[in-house]
Amino acid sequence: MTAHILVVEDDEEFVSELKKIIAGVDGPTLPTFVTNRDDAVAKLDSEFFDFAILDLKIPTARGSLDLDPEHGKYVFYHARTVSPGTKILVLTGSPSEDFIAPLIEQKHDADIWGEGAKVHTVEFLKKYQIDQAPEKINRVVAAIRALSDIELL
């Protein structure tokens, strides 16, 4: 099963790094890269994604310079609304103390893989910890790939 991944990131350096990481995971992936809030919301409204990697400090639209964590938070809450079971990895370089606490306080766990066990659907990783991203992304893609082994009767 192909893992459909939405990547919301405006920094070209991190886009390049995430492309390498995603290309190196075990199993087929179909990543979609967007750089801003408006494009991310449009993609979430029109397509299904198994997994989202989300920078919080993004602009509202292409070409806009209004970088703000509020724009990424908007995408986060929109994804939770339109696709509540989608696994999200928040990957941000922004100081996180002021906005991550309210996100964590909410319950973000569900039996999204049909394994009978609830899993956290939201994880956080600071950009300086990008070396941990391959393991986190591989784990999600492996779980998605395992869904193709499920036989419906």
N, C-alpha and C positions, 0 to 999 in steps of 0.2 A: 504494500500500500504506500502510495506516495504521500509524503508529509508536505502539506501546503502551509508555507510559513510567510507571515507578514513581518517585514522588518521596517520599522519606522526610525530612521536615523538620518540626520542632516550633515554629519561630519564625514567627509569623503574618506578620511583615513580609517575611520571605524567601519564605514561601508565596505571598503576594500578588505579589511581584516575579517569582517563577518562573512563576506563572500567566500574567502578562503576556508574559514571554519566550516561553513555549511557545505561547501564542495567536498570537504574531507570526512563528512559523517558517513556511517555505515547505513546504506539504504537510500532509496530515491527521495529526492526533495524537489519541491517546486517553490523557490523563494520569490516573493514580490517585494521590491524595495520602493519605499516612498520616503520623502524628506520632510513632510509637514503634516499638520493637523488635518487640514481640509482633505488632502488626498487619502490620508489614513482612514478618515471617517467614510469617505466615498467607497473605498475598497471594502471596509467592514460591512457596509450596507449592501454591496453588490456581489460579494464573493464569500465563500466559506474558507476559514483558515483553521487548521489544527493547532497552530502555535503562533504566538506573536512575540517578537522581540521589540521592545519599546524604549526609546530614549525619551526622557521627560522634557528636556529643555530643547524644544523644537519651535520653528516658526509656524504661523497660522497658514501660510500659503507659499507656493513656489515664488522665489524671488524676494520674499519678505524677510526683513531682518529683525523681526520682533520676537527673538528667542525668549521663551519663558516656560518654566516648568508647568504652569497652569495649562498650557496647550497639550502637553503630554498627559497630564492628569485627565483632561477632557477626553482624550483618546482612550485612556485606560477605562474610565467609567462608561464610555460608549461601548467599548468591547464587552465589558461585563454585562451591559444591558442587552445588546443584540446577539451575543454569543457567550452566554455565561459559563459554559464548560471549557472554553478555549484556554489552554495553558498560556500564561504570559510571563516572560522574563523581562523585568524592568532593568535595563542596562543604562546607567546614567552617570555622568560626571558631575552632576549638580550636588551641592551640599544637600544631604538627604534628610537630616534630622527634622526639618520643618514640615515636610510633606509625606514622608514614608510612614510615620507613626499612624496617621489616620487611615492610610491604606491597609496597614497590617492589622489594625484593630478589627476590621471587618473580617468575617469568616470567608475564606476563599478556598474551600476544599469541597471536593465532589468525587463521586465514583465515575470519573470520566472515561476510564478504560474498560469498564465492565468487569473488573476483577473482584468486585465485592469489597473493596477497600477504598476509603477516601484518600485522595492525594491533594496536596496543596496545589492550587491552580495558579498561584502567583509566587514568583521568586524574584529576589533583588540581587543585583550584582553591580558594584561600582566599576566604572570604566578602567580604573587602574588594576582591576582584578580580571581583565579580559582573558588571562591565561586559564581561568576556571570555566570560561564559556564553552569550550569544546566538550567538556564532560557533561555539562548541564544540557547542552543542545543534543548531544548524542543520546542521552538518557530519554529525552522526550521523543526523538525520532525513532528510537528502538521500540518504545511503547506504541507509537502509531503504527509502525511496521508490524508489530505483533497482532494488531487488530485484523490483519488480512488472514490470520490463521483461525479466526473464529468462524465456526460454521453455524449458519442459521438454519433451523429446522422448521 
